[in-house]
Structure formats: C-alpha cells, structure tokens
Amino acid sequence: MFARRTTTRIKKGAVQKKNRHAKTPNYWNTRQDEIQIDIENPGKGYKHFLKKRDIKQFLEIFPNREEIDIEFDAVLLSRGSYYRDGWYENGVIGICAWEKEMTKEYSLGYFKAHKEIFDRLEVRYTLKEDFVICDFTENQIKAYLLLHIFLHELGHHHDRINTKSRKIARGENYAESYALKYEEIIWNKYFEYFER
C-alpha cells in the first residue's frame, strides 16, 4: 500500500495549480472538424425513428453541402417533446424523438401550415373541431423529420452563418422558406435512398 498524493507540486518556490479547470472539449464548447451525430435517451413514451445512418445518408444527398458545413458541429437526436419537433443552437441541430404510437395531434394552424407536405407524404388524418389527428407510418415520420424538420433547423443555421452578427436574425419565416425550398429540390433524390 502507498499513500495517494493529493497535494500540488512546488516548482521554483511556487505552488502549481491542479489542472481541473479546463472543460472537456465537445460540440457544445468546441468547433468540430466534422459533423458529430449523437443520440440522447428519447424519454418515456417516445422513440427515435431516425438513426445515425439516416442523418449521414441525408447529409450525403444534400445539395450545396459546402453552404451549410461552416460551423455546423452536430446533429443531436434529442429527447421527445410535446411542444417542439426540433431546435437549433449555435451549430447544433436537435431533432426530437417521436411518440411511440406514431399518431400526432396538431392544432389547426400548424396542420394548415404543413398540410402540403402531409399530403405529399400521404399522411392519413382526421379533422376535429379544434385540432387534427395525423396517423403516420414509420417511413412518413422519417421523411417528415428529414425533409421538413431537419431542413427547417438547417435554415436557422444558414441564417446564423450568413448574418454578420452570427445570430439568428431572420427567424421562423426564413427557416420555413429554406425548408420548403430544399424540400422541393431534394424530394425525388430522397426517395431514391429512403423508402416511401
């Protein structure tokens, strides 16, 4: 047995500091050379329908890739949320886990704003008085998350890296327009690599 040394060393009469102050480098505090893809626990009642390979495949078919690679550090398959499908924060895109039962309830406003993509994906839905119930298949969930939610969050990233202040300046309308533009461009190519 030996005594474990816990005191700091002394060099040239000065006590040396312990190196415990440096943060461990990760995609939250350090720019990454290549995009990291990470997965969080989806949370109770939620499931990740997207896999790392789906994100990699989608990024490979994305046109004008050099346009978004600047300061794009990570994609996080994050915890499920009742209030949002995805988020963006300083180079990190989060795509939230989906309800396990694959049915979503949307407000009429949200449904009307996204009806075009729901129709293109052939999502079955039931209109109620104040809301809409959408019944998705697994492939429709993947397509919606990649072709709309992911592209929307990429729109926020594109906004930030093309603004002098490096802040999201143009907001939700810009991100939504970006998503719709690239959804149209990539639609056919997407279904060459992913099931309908």
LUMVEXVEX-983194 format. One record per residue: residue number from 1; chain; x, y, z of N, C-alpha, C in turn. Coordinates in pm, 1 decimal, padded with zeros to 6 digits. Layout:
REM LUMVEXVEX-983194
   lofi   rovo        n_X        n_Y        n_Z       ca_X       ca_Y       ca_Z        c_X        c_Y        c_Z
    NUM      A          X          Y          Z          X          Y          Z          X          Y          Z
...
END
This chain:
REM LUMVEXVEX-983194
   lofi   rovo        n_X        n_Y        n_Z       ca_X       ca_Y       ca_Z        c_X        c_Y        c_Z
      1      A    00084.2   -00118.6    00000.0    00000.0    00000.0    00000.0    00088.2    00124.3    00000.0
      2      A    00034.9    00228.0   -00062.9    00108.0    00354.8   -00062.9    00008.2    00467.2   -00042.4
      3      A    00059.7    00578.1    00006.9   -00025.5    00694.6    00031.6   -00048.7    00766.3   -00100.4
      4      A   -00172.2    00794.5   -00128.5   -00204.1    00865.3   -00252.3   -00170.1    01012.4   -00236.7
      5      A   -00100.3    01066.7   -00334.4   -00058.5    01206.0   -00328.1   -00176.0    01295.5   -00369.1
      6      A   -00216.0    01388.2   -00285.4   -00327.4    01477.9   -00315.4   -00285.7    01624.5   -00318.4
      7      A   -00164.8    01653.3   -00276.0   -00118.9    01793.2   -00275.0   -00055.0    01828.2   -00409.2
      8      A   -00050.2    01956.9   -00437.2    00010.3    02002.4   -00562.3    00161.1    02009.6   -00547.2
      9      A    00227.3    02009.2   -00662.2    00374.2    02017.3   -00661.5    00419.4    02162.7   -00645.6
     10      A    00544.6    02177.7   -00605.3    00604.5    02310.9   -00594.6    00720.3    02316.0   -00692.5
     11      A    00716.4    02415.8   -00781.7    00825.4    02435.7   -00877.7    00878.5    02577.4   -00861.3
     12      A    01009.7    02590.0   -00841.9    01076.2    02719.1   -00826.0    01007.7    02804.5   -00719.0
     13      A    00965.5    02739.3   -00611.2    00906.8    02809.9   -00498.8    00759.8    02846.1   -00513.8
     14      A    00696.7    02808.7   -00626.3    00554.8    02842.3   -00647.0    00471.3    02714.4   -00651.9
     15      A    00357.7    02720.0   -00585.6    00266.3    02606.0   -00586.0    00199.4    02598.6   -00724.0
     16      A    00202.3    02480.7   -00783.5    00141.2    02459.8   -00915.5   -00007.8    02428.5   -00901.0
     17      A   -00087.5    02485.1   -00990.0   -00231.5    02460.8   -00987.6   -00261.9    02322.0   -01042.5
     18      A   -00368.6    02261.7   -00988.4   -00415.8    02136.6   -01045.6   -00493.1    02169.6   -01172.3
     19      A   -00481.4    02083.2   -01271.7   -00547.5    02108.3   -01398.4   -00690.1    02053.5   -01395.5
     20      A   -00777.4    02123.1   -01321.2   -00916.4    02079.6   -01312.8   -01012.3    02185.4   -01366.8
     21      A   -00961.5    02287.7   -01425.4   -01045.9    02398.4   -01468.6   -01084.0    02391.7   -01616.8
     22      A   -01013.3    02312.3   -01694.1   -01042.4    02306.2   -01837.9   -01165.1    02219.4   -01863.9
     23      A   -01255.0    02270.2   -01947.8   -01373.3    02192.7   -01985.1   -01333.6    02084.9   -02085.2
     24      A   -01398.5    01972.0   -02077.0   -01375.9    01865.9   -02174.0   -01430.5    01912.5   -02308.6
     25      A   -01347.9    01911.6   -02412.6   -01395.4    01958.6   -02543.1   -01508.2    01870.5   -02596.6
     26      A   -01614.9    01933.4   -02644.3   -01725.3    01862.0   -02708.3   -01793.4    01958.8   -02804.2
     27      A   -01899.3    01915.4   -02870.4   -01962.9    02000.8   -02971.5   -02038.0    02119.2   -02912.6
     28      A   -02055.9    02125.6   -02781.7   -02120.1    02242.4   -02719.8   -02021.7    02356.2   -02695.6
     29      A   -01892.4    02324.4   -02677.3   -01798.1    02430.4   -02643.6   -01676.4    02438.2   -02736.0
     30      A   -01669.5    02350.3   -02836.9   -01554.5    02347.9   -02926.8   -01602.0    02321.0   -03069.2
     31      A   -01554.9    02401.0   -03165.0   -01589.6    02377.3   -03305.4   -01533.8    02241.5   -03348.6
     32      A   -01612.8    02166.3   -03424.5   -01575.6    02032.0   -03467.8   -01525.7    02034.1   -03612.4
     33      A   -01429.4    01946.8   -03642.9   -01377.9    01936.0   -03779.6   -01478.7    01869.1   -03871.6
     34      A   -01555.6    01775.6   -03817.0   -01662.1    01711.1   -03893.8   -01786.5    01700.7   -03807.5
     35      A   -01900.7    01686.7   -03872.4   -02028.3    01685.8   -03801.8   -02040.6    01561.3   -03714.1
     36      A   -02069.3    01585.1   -03588.0   -02090.6    01476.5   -03492.6   -02240.0    01442.0   -03491.8
     37      A   -02271.4    01314.6   -03475.3   -02410.6    01272.7   -03463.8   -02423.0    01197.7   -03332.3
     38      A   -02511.3    01247.3   -03246.4   -02523.0    01194.5   -03111.2   -02669.4    01161.0   -03081.8
     39      A   -02691.6    01072.0   -02986.2   -02827.0    01029.9   -02951.7   -02848.6    01041.2   -02801.5
     40      A   -02957.1    01107.9   -02762.8   -02999.5    01113.7   -02622.5   -03106.6    01007.8   -02598.3
     41      A   -03128.8    00976.7   -02472.7   -03240.3    00890.7   -02436.0   -03368.3    00960.5   -02482.3
     42      A   -03457.5    00890.1   -02556.1   -03575.6    00956.9   -02610.5   -03678.0    01000.2   -02505.9
     43      A   -03676.5    00940.0   -02388.9   -03772.6    00974.5   -02284.8   -03892.6    00881.0   -02288.5
     44      A   -03965.6    00879.3   -02181.3   -04080.0    00788.5   -02166.7   -04188.7    00820.9   -02270.1
     45      A   -04231.9    00717.7   -02342.3   -04337.4    00733.1   -02442.1   -04288.8    00778.9   -02578.2
     46      A   -04156.8    00799.0   -02593.1   -04100.3    00846.8   -02719.6   -04001.1    00745.8   -02776.6
     47      A   -03973.6    00760.1   -02906.1   -03881.1    00670.4   -02975.2   -03808.5    00748.8   -03083.8
     48      A   -03682.4    00713.2   -03106.6   -03608.1    00771.5   -03218.6   -03634.4    00686.7   -03342.9
     49      A   -03711.0    00741.2   -03436.8   -03734.0    00671.2   -03562.5   -03618.7    00694.8   -03658.5
     50      A   -03543.4    00802.4   -03636.2   -03423.0    00827.4   -03715.1   -03303.9    00759.6   -03648.1
     51      A   -03213.3    00712.2   -03730.8   -03088.6    00652.1   -03683.6   -02972.3    00738.4   -03733.3
     52      A   -02854.5    00715.5   -03678.5   -02736.6    00790.2   -03722.9   -02715.5    00774.8   -03873.0
     53      A   -02735.5    00653.3   -03922.8   -02713.5    00628.4   -04066.3   -02809.8    00710.5   -04153.0
     54      A   -02931.8    00735.9   -04103.0   -03027.6    00817.7   -04178.8   -02977.1    00961.4   -04192.4
     55      A   -02923.0    01014.8   -04082.8   -02868.5    01152.0   -04085.4   -02750.4    01158.8   -04182.2
     56      A   -02658.2    01061.4   -04173.2   -02541.3    01059.4   -04262.2   -02583.9    01050.9   -04408.5
     57      A   -02678.7    00961.1   -04437.1   -02726.3    00943.9   -04574.1   -02790.7    01071.8   -04626.6
     58      A   -02871.6    01136.1   -04542.5   -02939.4    01258.6   -04583.3   -02838.8    01369.8   -04611.7
     59      A   -02737.5    01382.5   -04527.0   -02635.8    01485.5   -04549.4   -02556.0    01459.2   -04676.3
     60      A   -02539.7    01331.6   -04712.6   -02466.4    01298.3   -04835.4   -02543.2    01341.1   -04960.3
     61      A   -02675.5    01339.2   -04955.2   -02753.1    01376.1   -05073.9   -02794.8    01523.7   -05073.3
     62      A   -02759.5    01595.0   -04966.4   -02796.5    01736.1   -04957.4   -02715.9    01818.2   -05058.1
     63      A   -02782.9    01896.6   -05144.4   -02709.5    01978.4   -05242.4   -02643.4    02099.2   -05174.4
     64      A   -02542.4    02152.8   -05236.5   -02471.8    02271.7   -05185.4   -02424.1    02250.6   -05042.2
     65      A   -02367.6    02137.3   -05016.9   -02326.0    02099.8   -04881.6   -02227.9    02200.3   -04820.8
     66      A   -02139.0    02253.3   -04903.9   -02039.7    02349.5   -04854.2   -02106.9    02474.4   -04797.1
     67      A   -02229.3    02500.2   -04839.4   -02305.6    02615.5   -04792.7   -02341.5    02604.5   -04644.0
     68      A   -02359.0    02482.2   -04594.7   -02400.8    02464.4   -04454.3   -02291.6    02409.1   -04363.6
     69      A   -02181.4    02361.0   -04420.3   -02077.5    02296.7   -04338.8   -02004.7    02392.8   -04244.7
     70      A   -02012.9    02520.7   -04269.1   -01944.2    02619.4   -04186.1   -02006.1    02620.2   -04045.9
     71      A   -01923.6    02595.0   -03946.6   -01965.1    02598.9   -03805.2   -02086.4    02509.7   -03775.3
     72      A   -02104.4    02405.8   -03854.6   -02209.0    02306.8   -03829.1   -02141.2    02192.8   -03755.0
     73      A   -02166.0    02183.3   -03624.3   -02089.8    02092.6   -03539.4   -02155.3    01958.4   -03512.5
     74      A   -02288.7    01956.0   -03496.4   -02350.5    01830.2   -03455.0   -02498.4    01824.1   -03486.1
     75      A   -02545.8    01699.7   -03497.4   -02688.1    01669.7   -03502.7   -02714.9    01581.2   -03381.1
     76      A   -02809.9    01624.7   -03300.2   -02843.9    01550.1   -03179.4   -02985.3    01495.7   -03193.4
     77      A   -02998.9    01363.7   -03188.9   -03132.1    01303.2   -03181.4   -03170.5    01315.9   -03035.0
     78      A   -03251.6    01416.7   -03005.1   -03274.0    01457.8   -02866.0   -03403.0    01400.6   -02807.4
     79      A   -03424.0    01429.8   -02680.3   -03542.6    01382.1   -02607.9   -03670.2    01429.4   -02677.4
     80      A   -03774.2    01348.0   -02663.3   -03903.3    01384.4   -02717.8   -03961.9    01504.6   -02645.8
     81      A   -04043.9    01580.7   -02716.7   -04105.9    01698.7   -02658.8   -04246.0    01715.3   -02715.8
     82      A   -04339.9    01747.4   -02632.5   -04476.9    01772.9   -02676.8   -04484.7    01905.0   -02753.6
     83      A   -04393.5    01997.7   -02721.6   -04402.0    02134.3   -02773.6   -04320.5    02161.9   -02898.7
     84      A   -04223.8    02075.6   -02930.3   -04142.6    02104.5   -03048.4   -04093.4    01975.3   -03113.6
     85      A   -04064.1    01985.8   -03243.4   -04013.7    01871.6   -03320.0   -03862.6    01879.0   -03339.2
     86      A   -03808.2    01999.6   -03324.0   -03664.9    02018.2   -03341.6   -03623.4    02154.1   -03288.5
     87      A   -03492.9    02178.8   -03285.0   -03439.2    02305.6   -03235.3   -03299.1    02326.9   -03292.8
     88      A   -03251.9    02449.6   -03280.6   -03117.4    02483.4   -03327.7   -03049.4    02573.1   -03225.9
     89      A   -02923.0    02544.3   -03198.1   -02846.6    02626.7   -03105.1   -02699.2    02629.1   -03143.9
     90      A   -02653.4    02740.9   -03199.1   -02511.6    02767.4   -03224.2   -02434.3    02650.9   -03287.3
     91      A   -02481.1    02600.3   -03400.0   -02409.3    02494.0   -03470.3   -02455.6    02353.4   -03437.9
     92      A   -02551.2    02339.8   -03347.8   -02604.1    02207.6   -03310.4   -02753.0    02203.7   -03344.2
     93      A   -02791.4    02104.2   -03422.3   -02932.4    02083.5   -03457.2   -02985.4    01967.2   -03374.6
     94      A   -03099.6    01988.8   -03312.6   -03165.9    01881.9   -03238.1   -03291.6    01838.4   -03311.1
     95      A   -03308.5    01708.4   -03327.8   -03431.5    01653.3   -03383.5   -03493.4    01568.6   -03273.1
     96      A   -03610.6    01609.3   -03228.2   -03673.2    01545.2   -03112.7   -03729.5    01407.5   -03146.4
     97      A   -03725.9    01319.5   -03047.1   -03785.0    01186.8   -03062.2   -03935.6    01200.5   -03083.5
     98      A   -03994.9    01100.7   -03142.0   -04136.8    01099.1   -03180.0   -04213.8    01008.7   -03084.2
     99      A   -04344.1    01032.9   -03070.0   -04426.8    00945.9   -02987.7   -04422.7    00803.3   -03041.6
    100      A   -04411.5    00704.2   -02952.1   -04402.2    00564.2   -02994.2   -04522.9    00520.2   -03076.4
    101      A   -04638.7    00572.3   -03043.1   -04760.9    00526.3   -03110.8   -04775.6    00581.9   -03252.7
    102      A   -04691.0    00674.0   -03292.6   -04682.2    00729.4   -03428.0   -04799.9    00818.9   -03467.4
    103      A   -04890.4    00848.0   -03375.6   -05002.2    00938.2   -03402.6   -04970.8    01073.0   -03337.9
    104      A   -04997.7    01179.8   -03410.8   -04972.8    01314.6   -03358.0   -05100.2    01395.7   -03364.5
    105      A   -05117.6    01477.9   -03263.4   -05230.1    01571.3   -03260.0   -05173.8    01711.4   -03283.6
    106      A   -05226.8    01780.1   -03385.7   -05178.4    01913.1   -03420.2   -05291.7    02015.1   -03409.5
    107      A   -05254.2    02138.0   -03378.4   -05352.2    02247.1   -03383.8   -05389.9    02269.9   -03530.1
    108      A   -05504.4    02331.2   -03553.3   -05547.6    02357.5   -03691.1   -05447.4    02446.5   -03764.7
    109      A   -05391.8    02544.8   -03693.1   -05294.4    02635.7   -03754.4   -05169.5    02562.6   -03800.8
    110      A   -05114.6    02477.2   -03715.1   -04994.6    02401.1   -03750.8   -05025.0    02308.3   -03867.8
    111      A   -05138.9    02241.8   -03859.8   -05176.0    02147.8   -03966.2   -05189.6    02219.4   -04100.8
    112      A   -05257.1    02332.7   -04101.8   -05275.3    02407.4   -04227.6   -05141.3    02453.9   -04284.8
    113      A   -05051.0    02494.5   -04196.6   -04919.0    02540.8   -04241.5   -04835.9    02427.0   -04301.2
    114      A   -04864.3    02301.9   -04259.9   -04785.1    02187.1   -04304.9   -04865.4    02088.5   -04389.8
    115      A   -04987.5    02126.5   -04425.6   -05076.0    02035.4   -04498.3   -05016.3    01988.2   -04630.5
    116      A   -04946.1    02076.0   -04699.3   -04887.9    02039.5   -04828.9   -04792.0    01922.1   -04816.6
    117      A   -04701.1    01926.3   -04719.1   -04607.2    01813.6   -04704.1   -04679.5    01690.0   -04652.0
    118      A   -04778.7    01707.0   -04562.9   -04855.3    01591.2   -04515.9   -04925.2    01523.5   -04633.8
    119      A   -04981.7    01602.4   -04724.4   -05048.4    01546.6   -04842.1   -04948.3    01478.1   -04934.9
    120      A   -04833.3    01539.6   -04955.6   -04731.4    01478.7   -05042.6   -04680.4    01347.1   -04986.1
    121      A   -04674.9    01339.4   -04852.8   -04630.7    01214.7   -04787.5   -04745.6    01114.9   -04770.7
    122      A   -04867.1    01158.0   -04808.6   -04986.9    01074.7   -04799.2   -05017.8    01032.6   -04655.1
    123      A   -05003.0    01126.5   -04563.8   -05034.6    01102.5   -04423.0   -05186.8    01103.1   -04406.4
    124      A   -05240.8    01000.0   -04342.1   -05384.5    00996.7   -04314.2   -05413.4    01084.9   -04194.0
    125      A   -05521.7    01160.7   -04200.6   -05555.0    01249.9   -04089.4   -05705.5    01257.8   -04069.8
    126      A   -05743.0    01296.4   -03946.7   -05882.7    01313.7   -03910.4   -05900.2    01454.6   -03856.4
    127      A   -05987.3    01532.2   -03921.5   -06014.8    01668.7   -03876.6   -06114.5    01665.9   -03761.6
    128      A   -06082.3    01733.9   -03653.0   -06173.6    01752.0   -03540.2   -06211.6    01900.2   -03536.0
    129      A   -06286.2    01940.0   -03436.3   -06331.1    02079.4   -03429.2   -06215.4    02177.3   -03410.7
    130      A   -06124.3    02147.9   -03314.9   -06015.0    02240.9   -03282.2   -05877.0    02187.9   -03318.7
    131      A   -05867.9    02064.4   -03364.1   -05737.4    02003.7   -03388.4   -05748.5    01896.4   -03495.9
    132      A   -05632.1    01841.0   -03531.8   -05625.2    01736.4   -03633.8   -05541.6    01621.9   -03578.7
    133      A   -05586.2    01499.7   -03600.6   -05510.1    01382.0   -03560.5   -05448.9    01322.6   -03687.3
    134      A   -05315.6    01311.5   -03688.6   -05244.4    01256.0   -03803.5   -05188.9    01118.5   -03767.6
    135      A   -05214.8    01021.4   -03854.6   -05163.7    00884.7   -03836.6   -05048.6    00863.1   -03934.1
    136      A   -04928.0    00858.9   -03881.1   -04807.7    00843.1   -03961.9   -04763.9    00696.8   -03965.9
    137      A   -04694.5    00660.8   -04073.2   -04621.3    00534.4   -04076.4   -04476.5    00566.2   -04037.8
    138      A   -04397.5    00464.5   -04013.2   -04257.7    00487.6   -03976.5   -04182.2    00562.0   -04087.2
    139      A   -04204.1    00524.7   -04212.1   -04135.5    00591.4   -04324.4   -04181.2    00736.1   -04340.7
    140      A   -04308.9    00764.1   -04313.8   -04359.1    00901.4   -04320.8   -04297.4    00987.0   -04210.0
    141      A   -04278.4    00928.3   -04092.4   -04214.0    01000.9   -03982.6   -04071.5    01038.3   -04022.2
    142      A   -03995.7    00941.0   -04072.4   -03857.6    00968.6   -04115.2   -03853.9    01079.2   -04219.8
    143      A   -03942.3    01066.3   -04319.9   -03944.4    01165.6   -04428.3   -03980.0    01303.4   -04374.6
    144      A   -04078.4    01311.9   -04287.0   -04118.5    01441.7   -04232.3   -04005.4    01502.9   -04148.9
    145      A   -03941.1    01420.6   -04066.1   -03831.9    01471.0   -03982.4   -03713.0    01518.5   -04066.0
    146      A   -03681.1    01446.1   -04172.0   -03566.0    01483.9   -04254.0   -03600.3    01592.5   -04356.7
    147      A   -03711.4    01574.4   -04427.4   -03745.2    01666.2   -04536.2   -03808.1    01796.9   -04489.4
    148      A   -03849.9    01801.2   -04363.8   -03905.9    01927.5   -04317.6   -03841.0    01978.3   -04188.7
    149      A   -03846.1    01900.1   -04082.3   -03792.6    01948.2   -03953.7   -03642.1    01973.8   -03963.3
    150      A   -03566.3    01876.7   -04012.7   -03421.0    01893.2   -04024.2   -03387.3    02010.2   -04117.5
    151      A   -03457.8    02018.7   -04231.3   -03432.0    02129.0   -04324.6   -03468.4    02263.8   -04262.5
    152      A   -03573.9    02267.9   -04182.8   -03612.4    02391.7   -04113.5   -03500.1    02436.4   -04019.2
    153      A   -03447.3    02341.6   -03941.4   -03338.4    02376.2   -03848.3   -03210.9    02413.1   -03923.8
    154      A   -03187.2    02349.3   -04037.5   -03074.4    02390.9   -04123.2   -03093.7    02534.2   -04171.8
    155      A   -03219.6    02573.0   -04191.5   -03249.4    02711.5   -04229.2   -03205.5    02809.1   -04121.5
    156      A   -03227.3    02774.7   -03994.3   -03179.3    02860.1   -03884.6   -03025.9    02867.1   -03885.7
    157      A   -02962.1    02752.9   -03911.4   -02815.5    02751.7   -03916.7   -02766.2    02838.9   -04032.3
    158      A   -02828.2    02823.0   -04149.2   -02790.0    02902.6   -04266.3   -02807.4    03052.0   -04238.3
    159      A   -02914.4    03085.5   -04170.8   -02941.5    03224.1   -04131.1   -02827.8    03275.5   -04042.2
    160      A   -02791.1    03198.1   -03940.3   -02688.1    03242.1   -03845.4   -02552.2    03261.0   -03911.9
    161      A   -02510.3    03165.7   -03994.5   -02375.5    03176.9   -04052.7   -02367.6    03281.3   -04163.3
    162      A   -02482.1    03326.5   -04212.6   -02482.8    03430.0   -04316.8   -02526.3    03566.3   -04264.7
    163      A   -02521.3    03581.9   -04134.4   -02552.4    03709.5   -04071.7   -02424.5    03761.0   -04006.4
    164      A   -02395.3    03886.7   -04026.5   -02271.2    03944.3   -03974.1   -02256.9    03926.7   -03822.9
    165      A   -02367.7    03939.6   -03751.1   -02363.9    03928.4   -03604.6   -02351.9    03784.4   -03556.8
    166      A   -02365.2    03688.2   -03648.3   -02362.2    03544.9   -03615.1   -02475.3    03506.9   -03519.6
    167      A   -02589.8    03573.8   -03538.4   -02709.9    03542.3   -03461.1   -02820.9    03508.0   -03559.4
    168      A   -02919.9    03434.8   -03512.0   -03036.6    03405.2   -03595.2   -03116.6    03533.4   -03605.7
    169      A   -03110.7    03596.3   -03722.7   -03168.9    03728.7   -03737.9   -03305.0    03728.1   -03806.6
    170      A   -03323.4    03636.4   -03900.6   -03444.4    03640.5   -03983.6   -03555.8    03548.6   -03935.4
    171      A   -03529.8    03468.1   -03835.4   -03633.7    03394.6   -03764.3   -03702.8    03279.9   -03836.0
    172      A   -03825.0    03250.8   -03788.3   -03901.8    03134.2   -03832.0   -03941.2    03139.8   -03979.4
    173      A   -03979.9    03255.1   -04028.5   -04019.8    03264.5   -04169.2   -03905.5    03228.2   -04263.1
    174      A   -03784.4    03273.3   -04229.2   -03667.8    03239.7   -04310.8   -03642.1    03089.2   -04307.3
    175      A   -03645.0    03029.8   -04188.6   -03618.6    02886.5   -04174.1   -03723.3    02803.7   -04248.4
    176      A   -03848.9    02846.2   -04241.0   -03956.6    02774.0   -04309.1   -03941.6    02784.8   -04461.2
    177      A   -03906.9    02902.2   -04511.5   -03884.8    02920.3   -04656.0   -03767.1    02835.4   -04703.1
    178      A   -03662.2    02831.0   -04623.2   -03544.6    02749.9   -04655.2   -03584.5    02602.8   -04664.3
    179      A   -03662.7    02555.6   -04566.5   -03706.6    02415.9   -04565.2   -03789.5    02383.9   -04689.2
    180      A   -03883.3    02470.0   -04722.8   -03969.4    02445.8   -04839.4   -03889.7    02446.1   -04970.1
    181      A   -03792.8    02536.8   -04979.4   -03708.9    02544.1   -05099.4   -03630.2    02414.0   -05118.5
    182      A   -03560.8    02369.4   -05012.6   -03476.9    02249.8   -05025.2   -03558.7    02120.9   -05026.1
    183      A   -03675.3    02123.5   -04964.0   -03764.6    02007.5   -04971.7   -03799.4    01980.2   -05118.2
    184      A   -03830.6    02086.0   -05191.4   -03864.2    02074.3   -05333.9   -03744.4    02023.2   -05414.2
    185      A   -03626.0    02076.1   -05386.2   -03504.7    02039.0   -05459.7   -03467.5    01893.0   -05435.9
    186      A   -03477.6    01848.3   -05312.2   -03424.9    01717.1   -05273.4   -03529.3    01605.1   -05275.5
    187      A   -03657.1    01638.9   -05295.0   -03767.3    01542.2   -05280.9   -03744.4    01411.5   -05356.7
    188      A   -03722.9    01417.8   -05486.8   -03707.3    01295.8   -05567.2   -03582.5    01216.7   -05530.0
    189      A   -03473.2    01287.7   -05505.5   -03347.4    01221.7   -05467.3   -03364.4    01148.9   -05333.9
    190      A   -03439.8    01209.6   -05243.2   -03463.2    01148.1   -05112.1   -03520.6    01007.8   -05129.3
    191      A   -03620.0    00992.9   -05215.1   -03687.5    00864.7   -05229.5   -03608.4    00764.0   -05313.7
    192      A   -03496.5    00805.6   -05367.8   -03402.6    00709.2   -05429.2   -03325.8    00635.8   -05320.0
    193      A   -03309.7    00698.9   -05204.5   -03229.4    00640.6   -05096.4   -03312.7    00592.4   -04976.5
    194      A   -03430.8    00647.9   -04960.1   -03516.2    00612.0   -04846.3   -03648.4    00556.1   -04896.6
    195      A   -03706.2    00463.8   -04818.3   -03834.9    00404.2   -04856.1   -03947.4    00503.5   -04844.3
    196      A   -04045.9    00489.0   -04931.4   -04163.9    00575.2   -04929.5   -04260.9    00530.0   -04822.6
END
